[in-house]
């Protein structure tokens, strides 16, 4: 048994990714940060990569697409342009195109940091409010 983890090596339940969840957002943004850029990539391929990287999670393509739309909106809000982060329809499905620049890398890193902070805040809130009836 691992001394740092009192649960030892117990299996963890699978988690189904939800749209608008900071836990999903951080995983999507972190994956994009590590992916090659400068060409179109199918959104379904991004979902497949997330499922391969996080085997205890399930990322449906529609949920990944929702997170990508949110990131595209964040990009537009920050840079006032749609170039750099685009989603477009193609015969093979929706394509994601991220510009290959240091601007994109820095921006994605900030998106990861924001999502991590939102995860911590959600966990803190849960810890403060989740009590068994009659406890305290």
N, C-alpha and C positions, 0 to 999 in steps of 0.2 A: 504494500500500500504506500502510496506517495505521501510523504509527510506534509508537503505543502498543500495538497488537495485532499481534504478529509473524505471526499467521496471515492477516492481511489480511482480505479479505471472502470467505474460503472458506465454502462452505455447511456448516452444522452438521447432524449426523445428528438425525433425529427422536427424541424421547424419549417412551416410553410411561409415563405416570404409574402409580406403584405405591402401593397402600394401605400405610399405616404407614411411609412414607418421609418424612423431613423436607423433602425437596425438593418433594414433592406438598403436604404440609401447609402450607408457607409460601405457596404459590401460592393454595391454597384460602382460607386465613385472610386473606390480603391482598386477594383479590377480595371477600370478604364485608365487609371493612372499608370498601371503596369503594362497595358496593351500597346502594340505598335499603332501608330497613327499615320494619317496622310492618305488614306484610301477608304473606300466604302466597305463597311462590314455589316452583314445581316444582323438584325436585332436578335433573331433566333440563335445565331452563333454566339452572341454575347450571353444569352440565357444559358446556352450549353456550357460555355466556359465558367459561368458562375456555379452551375450545378456540379461541374467537375472539380472546381476549387473548394466548394463547401458541400461535401457529401452528406452532411447531416441536415442540409436545407433543401427545399424545393423551390426553384425559381421558375415560375411560369412566364412564358414570353410576354403575355399581356401586362404582368406586373413589372417586368423589366422595361417594357415600352413606356409604362406610366412614369417610372423613375427617370428614364431618359428624357421624356417630355418635360419633367420638372427641372432637370439639369439644363435642358435647352432654354427654358424660361429664365433660369438663374443666369445663364450666359448672356441672354439678351438684356436682362436687367443690369448686369455689370458692365457690358461693353456696348450696349445700344446698337447691336448689329447681329444678324442671324448668321453671318459668315463665321466660320470657325467651328461651329457646332451645329450640324444640320441633320435632320431626319427627313428622308424622302422615300416615296413609294417607288418600287421597281417590280418587274414581273416576278422576281424571286422573293418578294417580301420587302419589308421596310429596311432601308439601309441607314446606318449611322456613319457619319463622316466627321472626324475630329481633325482639326488642323494640326500639323506637325510643327509645333513651336514651343519655345520656352514659356510663352504666355499661357498656353494650354496646360502645361505641366504645373505651373504655379497655381493656376486657377483650380485645377482638379485637386491639388493638395489642400487648398483652402476649403474646398467642398467636403473633402474627407474629414478635415478638422472640425468643421461645423457640424457634420453628422455625428461624429464621435462625441462632441459636447452635448448634442441633443439626446444621444443614447444615455450618457451619464445622467443627464437631468431626468430622463424618464425613469431610469432605475432608482435614482434618489427619491423621486416622487412615489414610486411604487413601495419602496422600503418604508417611507413615512406613513403611508396610508393603508397598507395591507396588514390588517390585524385581525386575529380571530375574535369573534364576538366575546365580550367580557374581558378581553385582555386590555389592561390599562384603562 
